[in-house]
Amino acid sequence: MLGLRDLQAAFAAHLKGEEGSGLADAVVGDTISAPARLRVHRHHVAQSLAEALAATFPTVQAIVGKAFFRTMAIEFVVENLPVQPVLAEFGEGFPAFVSDYGPAAALAYLADMARLDWALNLAFHAPLVDRLAAPDLAGLSAERLFELKVTLAAGSTLVSSRYPIDRIWHASQPGATVGTVSLEEGPASVVVLRRAYDAAFASLARAEATFLEALGGGASLGGAAEIALAVEPAFDPAKTLARLLALQAFAALQH
């Protein structure tokens, strides 16, 4: 009889299609043999995990179709079994897998759509926290405001791509009326946000994305503004900050 650790290892090897683990000897068969029972179990696990991935990456599935997505997802599952009990946390490595998935090579933007889906998934499950609002900054001097560092709120993520991922996402939604999207419309950047009951994103201009990226990298508001102004001299820091505050992109200040 296999010990618990060896039994778990044998099941993991079986789910990956590895034979010779001795697992069949630990399974009781009747009208259905032990190997057949194990095959049914492996098929059920793979299909269930593929369905979980489809729920997490709905835009990717909408682009490639259910059959193609299922094949791709099962190939991912075989080499990337969950390491945590929460299925909403399963799939972190899927965008990288999509990027290297040969049959999807013609869809160069697909991995970025997977990144956007994953960011939306993380935002949806992020905790609701207090957000920074314009009145919180009202009493600060210009010098203090220039030196102030703010952090993205839980669930807020910047996603950038060479492709128009915002328009592709909208065109892939059920009942979409966006029509055909040209890849020449890219690049695009979006900020993904946690909402009260869901997750969403807002499209950003290039300088706005540069500003937000700099803040995420630890720059102060003034430092981030200088970086963005180097990209776009017409950039308006005050207007962009006001927009991001309205979007509730930042965590409340810690006093």
C-alpha contacts under 8 A as a table, 3 or more apart, distances in Angstrom:
res1	aa1	res2	aa2	distance
1	M	26	A	6.61
2	L	6	D	5.78
2	L	7	L	5.45
2	L	26	A	7.31
3	G	6	D	5.27
3	G	7	L	5.86
4	L	7	L	4.97
4	L	8	Q	6.11
5	R	8	Q	5.23
5	R	9	A	6.21
6	D	9	A	5.00
6	D	10	A	6.01
7	L	10	A	5.01
7	L	11	F	6.25
7	L	23	L	7.19
8	Q	11	F	5.14
8	Q	12	A	6.26
9	A	12	A	5.10
9	A	13	A	6.17
10	A	13	A	5.09
10	A	14	H	6.06
10	A	21	S	5.41
10	A	22	G	7.25
10	A	23	L	5.88
11	F	14	H	4.94
11	F	15	L	6.16
11	F	23	L	6.99
12	A	15	L	5.17
12	A	16	K	6.44
12	A	81	L	7.98
13	A	16	K	5.14
13	A	17	G	6.50
13	A	18	E	5.17
13	A	19	E	7.46
13	A	21	S	7.14
14	H	17	G	5.05
14	H	18	E	5.14
14	H	19	E	6.38
14	H	21	S	7.31
14	H	23	L	7.77
14	H	38	L	7.99
14	H	42	R	7.34
15	L	18	E	7.36
15	L	42	R	5.34
15	L	45	V	7.82
15	L	46	A	7.88
15	L	78	V	6.82
16	K	78	V	4.90
16	K	79	E	6.60
17	G	78	V	7.63
18	E	21	S	7.37
20	G	23	L	7.76
21	S	24	A	7.92
22	G	25	D	5.65
22	G	26	A	7.29
23	L	26	A	5.33
23	L	27	V	6.80
24	A	27	V	5.27
24	A	34	A	5.55
24	A	35	P	5.81
24	A	38	L	7.46
25	D	28	V	7.69
25	D	34	A	7.69
27	V	34	A	5.55
28	V	33	S	7.79
28	V	34	A	5.90
29	G	32	I	5.69
29	G	33	S	4.56
29	G	34	A	4.58
29	G	37	R	7.51
30	D	33	S	6.03
30	D	34	A	7.88
32	I	36	A	6.25
32	I	37	R	6.43
33	S	36	A	5.19
33	S	37	R	6.21
34	A	37	R	5.05
34	A	38	L	6.24
35	P	38	L	5.09
35	P	39	R	6.24
36	A	39	R	5.05
36	A	40	V	6.32
37	R	40	V	5.17
37	R	41	H	6.27
38	L	41	H	4.95
38	L	42	R	6.10
39	R	42	R	5.06
39	R	43	H	6.12
40	V	43	H	5.16
40	V	44	H	6.14
41	H	44	H	5.13
41	H	45	V	6.20
42	R	45	V	5.25
42	R	46	A	6.17
43	H	46	A	5.24
43	H	47	Q	6.11
44	H	47	Q	5.21
44	H	48	S	6.02
45	V	48	S	5.13
45	V	49	L	6.13
46	A	49	L	5.28
46	A	50	A	6.09
46	A	74	I	5.96
46	A	77	V	6.56
46	A	78	V	7.50
47	Q	50	A	5.03
47	Q	51	E	6.21
47	Q	74	I	7.15
48	S	51	E	5.12
48	S	52	A	6.32
49	L	52	A	4.91
49	L	53	L	6.26
49	L	74	I	7.73
49	L	77	V	6.89
50	A	53	L	5.07
50	A	54	A	6.25
50	A	70	R	6.07
50	A	73	A	5.20
50	A	74	I	5.77
50	A	77	V	7.16
51	E	54	A	4.95
51	E	55	A	6.37
51	E	70	R	7.80
52	A	55	A	5.18
52	A	56	T	6.44
52	A	87	L	6.63
52	A	88	A	7.67
52	A	90	F	7.99
53	L	56	T	5.00
53	L	57	F	5.90
53	L	73	A	6.88
53	L	90	F	7.46
53	L	91	G	6.55
54	A	57	F	5.11
54	A	58	P	5.47
54	A	61	Q	6.37
54	A	69	F	7.61
54	A	70	R	7.94
55	A	58	P	5.64
56	T	88	A	7.11
56	T	91	G	7.74
56	T	117	D	6.73
56	T	118	W	6.77
56	T	121	N	6.27
57	F	60	V	5.51
57	F	61	Q	6.54
57	F	114	A	6.24
57	F	117	D	5.24
57	F	118	W	6.77
58	P	61	Q	5.12
58	P	62	A	6.10
58	P	117	D	7.18
59	T	62	A	4.97
59	T	63	I	6.26
59	T	113	M	6.90
59	T	114	A	7.46
59	T	117	D	6.68
59	T	169	W	6.55
59	T	172	S	6.18
59	T	173	Q	7.25
60	V	63	I	5.22
60	V	64	V	6.36
60	V	69	F	7.60
60	V	110	L	6.71
60	V	113	M	6.36
60	V	114	A	6.03
60	V	117	D	7.78
61	Q	64	V	5.35
61	Q	65	G	5.29
61	Q	66	K	5.82
61	Q	68	F	7.94
61	Q	69	F	5.47
62	A	65	G	5.44
62	A	66	K	7.32
62	A	172	S	6.03
62	A	173	Q	7.60
63	I	172	S	6.53
64	V	68	F	5.96
64	V	69	F	6.23
65	G	68	F	5.62
65	G	69	F	6.07
66	K	69	F	5.11
66	K	70	R	6.02
67	A	70	R	5.23
67	A	71	T	6.41
68	F	71	T	5.32
68	F	72	M	6.25
69	F	72	M	5.06
69	F	73	A	5.86
70	R	73	A	5.00
70	R	74	I	6.04
71	T	74	I	5.36
71	T	75	E	6.38
72	M	75	E	5.26
72	M	76	F	6.37
72	M	101	Y	7.88
73	A	76	F	5.01
73	A	77	V	6.12
74	I	77	V	4.90
74	I	78	V	6.23
75	E	78	V	5.41
75	E	79	E	7.03
76	F	79	E	5.66
76	F	80	N	5.89
76	F	94	F	7.15
76	F	97	F	7.02
77	V	80	N	4.86
77	V	81	L	5.49
78	V	81	L	6.47
82	P	85	P	7.33
82	P	87	L	7.76
82	P	90	F	5.98
84	Q	87	L	7.61
84	Q	89	E	7.35
84	Q	90	F	7.55
86	V	89	E	5.58
86	V	90	F	7.07
87	L	90	F	5.03
88	A	91	G	8.00
88	A	121	N	7.53
89	E	92	E	7.14
91	G	94	F	5.07
91	G	118	W	7.76
92	E	95	P	7.22
92	E	118	W	7.12
93	G	96	A	5.59
93	G	97	F	6.34
94	F	97	F	4.89
94	F	98	V	6.10
94	F	114	A	7.30
95	P	98	V	5.06
95	P	99	S	6.25
95	P	111	A	5.00
95	P	112	D	7.12
95	P	114	A	5.04
95	P	115	R	5.60
96	A	99	S	5.02
96	A	100	D	6.63
96	A	111	A	6.79
97	F	100	D	5.36
97	F	101	Y	6.04
98	V	101	Y	4.93
98	V	104	A	7.30
98	V	110	L	7.07
98	V	111	A	5.32
98	V	114	A	7.67
99	S	105	A	7.63
99	S	108	A	7.79
99	S	110	L	7.33
99	S	111	A	5.00
100	D	105	A	7.57
101	Y	104	A	5.70
101	Y	105	A	6.55
102	G	105	A	5.15
103	P	106	A	7.62
104	A	107	L	5.54
104	A	108	A	7.71
104	A	110	L	7.72
105	A	108	A	6.04
107	L	110	L	5.48
108	A	111	A	7.17
109	Y	112	D	5.44
109	Y	113	M	6.48
109	Y	162	R	7.93
109	Y	163	Y	6.30
109	Y	165	I	7.72
110	L	113	M	5.04
110	L	114	A	6.30
111	A	114	A	4.93
111	A	115	R	6.27
112	D	115	R	4.86
112	D	116	L	6.26
112	D	161	S	6.43
112	D	165	I	7.26
113	M	116	L	4.99
113	M	117	D	6.17
113	M	165	I	6.40
113	M	169	W	7.38
114	A	117	D	5.02
114	A	118	W	6.11
115	R	118	W	5.10
115	R	119	A	6.13
115	R	159	V	7.52
116	L	119	A	5.06
116	L	120	L	6.22
116	L	159	V	6.62
116	L	165	I	7.96
117	D	120	L	5.15
117	D	121	N	6.20
118	W	121	N	4.94
118	W	122	L	6.20
119	A	122	L	5.10
119	A	123	A	6.13
119	A	155	G	7.81
119	A	157	T	6.69
119	A	159	V	7.89
119	A	192	V	6.65
120	L	123	A	5.01
120	L	124	F	6.08
120	L	192	V	6.35
120	L	193	L	7.59
120	L	199	A	5.79
120	L	200	A	6.75
120	L	201	F	7.90
121	N	124	F	5.18
121	N	125	H	6.46
121	N	199	A	7.62
122	L	125	H	5.34
122	L	126	A	5.97
122	L	155	G	6.11
123	A	126	A	5.01
123	A	154	A	7.30
123	A	155	G	3.83
123	A	156	S	6.52
123	A	192	V	7.05
123	A	193	L	6.08
123	A	194	R	4.84
123	A	198	D	7.98
123	A	199	A	5.69
124	F	155	G	7.20
124	F	194	R	5.89
124	F	195	R	7.50
124	F	197	Y	7.80
124	F	198	D	5.37
124	F	199	A	4.90
125	H	155	G	7.75
126	A	154	A	5.92
126	A	155	G	5.17
126	A	194	R	6.91
127	P	154	A	6.62
127	P	155	G	7.64
128	L	154	A	7.46
128	L	194	R	7.50
128	L	196	A	7.33
129	V	153	A	7.27
129	V	154	A	7.10
129	V	251	A	7.17
130	D	251	A	6.21
130	D	252	A	5.43
131	R	153	A	6.75
131	R	248	Q	5.79
131	R	249	A	7.30
131	R	250	F	5.70
131	R	251	A	4.49
131	R	252	A	4.41
132	L	136	D	6.65
132	L	245	L	6.59
132	L	248	Q	6.57
132	L	249	A	7.77
132	L	250	F	5.41
132	L	251	A	5.33
132	L	252	A	4.06
132	L	253	L	6.48
133	A	136	D	5.53
133	A	137	L	7.40
133	A	245	L	5.55
133	A	246	A	7.21
133	A	248	Q	7.02
133	A	252	A	7.57
134	A	137	L	5.56
134	A	138	A	6.58
134	A	242	A	7.09
134	A	245	L	6.27
134	A	246	A	7.83
135	P	138	A	5.01
135	P	139	G	7.93
136	D	139	G	7.40
137	L	140	L	5.58
137	L	145	L	7.61
140	L	144	R	5.98
140	L	145	L	6.00
141	S	144	R	5.15
141	S	145	L	6.06
142	A	145	L	5.05
142	A	146	F	6.10
143	E	146	F	5.13
143	E	147	E	6.44
144	R	147	E	5.22
144	R	148	L	6.00
145	L	148	L	5.06
145	L	221	L	6.89
145	L	222	G	7.46
146	F	220	S	6.65
146	F	221	L	5.38
146	F	222	G	4.21
146	F	223	G	7.44
147	E	220	S	5.29
147	E	221	L	6.30
147	E	222	G	6.12
147	E	223	G	7.75
148	L	220	S	5.25
148	L	221	L	5.77
148	L	222	G	7.70
149	K	215	L	7.21
149	K	218	G	6.96
149	K	219	A	6.52
149	K	220	S	4.38
149	K	221	L	6.03
150	V	215	L	6.81
150	V	220	S	7.24
150	V	221	L	7.50
150	V	250	F	6.65
150	V	251	A	7.25
150	V	253	L	7.21
151	T	215	L	7.00
151	T	216	G	6.42
151	T	218	G	7.98
151	T	250	F	5.62
151	T	251	A	5.82
152	L	156	S	5.74
152	L	157	T	7.48
152	L	216	G	6.79
152	L	249	A	5.85
152	L	250	F	4.28
152	L	251	A	5.57
153	A	156	S	5.43
153	A	248	Q	7.83
153	A	249	A	5.81
153	A	250	F	4.55
153	A	251	A	4.05
153	A	252	A	7.75
154	A	194	R	7.42
154	A	251	A	7.25
155	G	192	V	7.19
155	G	193	L	5.79
155	G	194	R	5.15
156	S	191	V	6.64
156	S	192	V	5.23
156	S	193	L	4.62
156	S	194	R	6.37
156	S	249	A	5.97
156	S	250	F	7.67
157	T	191	V	5.53
157	T	192	V	5.02
157	T	193	L	6.92
158	L	189	S	7.09
158	L	190	V	5.89
158	L	191	V	4.54
158	L	192	V	6.30
158	L	209	A	7.50
158	L	212	L	7.53
158	L	213	E	7.12
159	V	189	S	5.66
159	V	190	V	5.40
159	V	191	V	6.28
159	V	192	V	7.37
160	S	187	P	7.66
160	S	188	A	5.91
160	S	189	S	4.14
160	S	190	V	6.43
161	S	164	P	7.18
161	S	165	I	6.82
161	S	186	G	7.62
161	S	187	P	5.64
161	S	188	A	5.52
161	S	189	S	6.24
162	R	186	G	5.65
162	R	187	P	4.07
162	R	188	A	6.45
163	Y	183	L	5.76
163	Y	184	E	7.43
163	Y	185	E	7.01
163	Y	186	G	4.11
163	Y	187	P	4.49
163	Y	188	A	5.98
164	P	167	R	5.60
164	P	168	I	6.24
164	P	183	L	6.34
164	P	184	E	7.91
164	P	185	E	5.73
164	P	186	G	4.17
164	P	187	P	5.44
164	P	188	A	4.98
165	I	168	I	4.95
165	I	169	W	5.90
165	I	186	G	7.68
165	I	187	P	7.98
165	I	188	A	6.27
165	I	189	S	7.74
166	D	169	W	5.20
166	D	170	H	6.39
166	D	188	A	6.98
166	D	189	S	7.76
166	D	190	V	7.10
166	D	203	S	6.73
167	R	170	H	5.12
167	R	171	A	6.06
167	R	178	V	7.60
167	R	181	V	6.76
168	I	171	A	5.06
168	I	172	S	6.16
168	I	181	V	6.41
169	W	172	S	5.19
169	W	173	Q	6.66
170	H	173	Q	5.51
170	H	176	A	6.60
170	H	178	V	6.79
171	A	176	A	5.37
171	A	177	T	6.82
171	A	178	V	5.08
171	A	179	G	6.29
171	A	180	T	7.50
171	A	181	V	7.46
172	S	176	A	6.61
173	Q	176	A	5.32
176	A	179	G	7.46
178	V	181	V	7.68
181	V	185	E	7.65
182	S	185	E	5.69
183	L	186	G	5.90
184	E	187	P	7.98
188	A	203	S	7.44
188	A	204	L	7.38
188	A	205	A	7.70
188	A	206	R	7.65
189	S	203	S	6.03
189	S	204	L	5.46
189	S	205	A	7.12
189	S	206	R	7.17
189	S	209	A	6.31
190	V	201	F	6.12
190	V	202	A	5.39
190	V	203	S	4.34
190	V	204	L	5.38
190	V	209	A	7.57
191	V	201	F	5.37
191	V	202	A	5.43
191	V	203	S	6.57
191	V	204	L	7.10
192	V	199	A	7.25
192	V	200	A	5.81
192	V	201	F	4.18
192	V	202	A	6.67
193	L	199	A	5.69
193	L	200	A	5.37
193	L	201	F	5.64
193	L	202	A	7.95
193	L	247	L	7.84
193	L	248	Q	7.87
193	L	249	A	6.54
194	R	198	D	6.53
194	R	199	A	4.74
194	R	200	A	6.73
195	R	198	D	5.08
195	R	199	A	5.18
195	R	200	A	6.97
204	L	207	A	8.00
204	L	208	E	5.70
204	L	209	A	5.77
205	A	208	E	5.15
205	A	209	A	6.21
206	R	209	A	5.20
206	R	210	T	6.26
207	A	210	T	4.90
207	A	211	F	6.10
207	A	228	A	5.12
207	A	229	L	7.30
207	A	231	V	6.18
207	A	232	E	5.92
207	A	235	F	6.46
208	E	211	F	5.05
208	E	212	L	6.24
208	E	228	A	7.12
208	E	235	F	7.88
208	E	240	T	6.49
209	A	212	L	5.10
209	A	213	E	5.95
210	T	213	E	5.07
210	T	214	A	6.10
210	T	224	A	7.78
210	T	227	I	7.23
210	T	228	A	5.48
210	T	231	V	7.80
211	F	214	A	5.23
211	F	215	L	6.36
211	F	224	A	5.11
211	F	225	A	6.01
211	F	227	I	6.83
211	F	228	A	5.16
212	L	215	L	5.07
212	L	216	G	6.17
212	L	224	A	7.48
213	E	216	G	5.00
213	E	217	G	6.22
214	A	217	G	4.97
214	A	218	G	6.59
214	A	219	A	5.49
214	A	223	G	7.91
214	A	224	A	5.13
214	A	227	I	7.34
215	L	218	G	5.26
215	L	219	A	4.84
215	L	220	S	6.37
215	L	221	L	6.88
215	L	224	A	5.89
216	G	219	A	7.24
219	A	222	G	7.86
219	A	223	G	5.53
219	A	224	A	5.56
220	S	223	G	4.99
220	S	224	A	5.93
221	L	224	A	5.21
221	L	225	A	6.12
222	G	225	A	5.05
222	G	226	E	6.31
223	G	226	E	5.17
223	G	227	I	6.39
224	A	227	I	5.10
224	A	228	A	6.22
225	A	228	A	5.08
225	A	229	L	6.03
225	A	237	P	5.76
226	E	229	L	5.04
226	E	230	A	6.30
227	I	230	A	5.27
227	I	231	V	6.80
228	A	231	V	5.15
228	A	232	E	6.22
228	A	233	P	7.94
228	A	235	F	6.83
229	L	232	E	4.90
229	L	233	P	4.74
229	L	234	A	7.01
229	L	235	F	5.59
230	A	233	P	6.13
232	E	235	F	5.42
236	D	239	K	5.46
236	D	240	T	6.25
237	P	240	T	5.17
237	P	241	L	5.98
238	A	241	L	5.18
238	A	242	A	6.10
239	K	242	A	5.14
239	K	243	R	6.24
240	T	243	R	5.04
240	T	244	L	6.22
241	L	244	L	5.15
241	L	245	L	6.07
242	A	245	L	5.10
242	A	246	A	6.15
243	R	246	A	5.05
243	R	247	L	6.27
244	L	247	L	4.94
244	L	248	Q	6.27
244	L	249	A	5.66
244	L	250	F	7.62
245	L	248	Q	4.94
245	L	249	A	6.18
245	L	250	F	6.89
246	A	249	A	7.81
248	Q	251	A	7.85
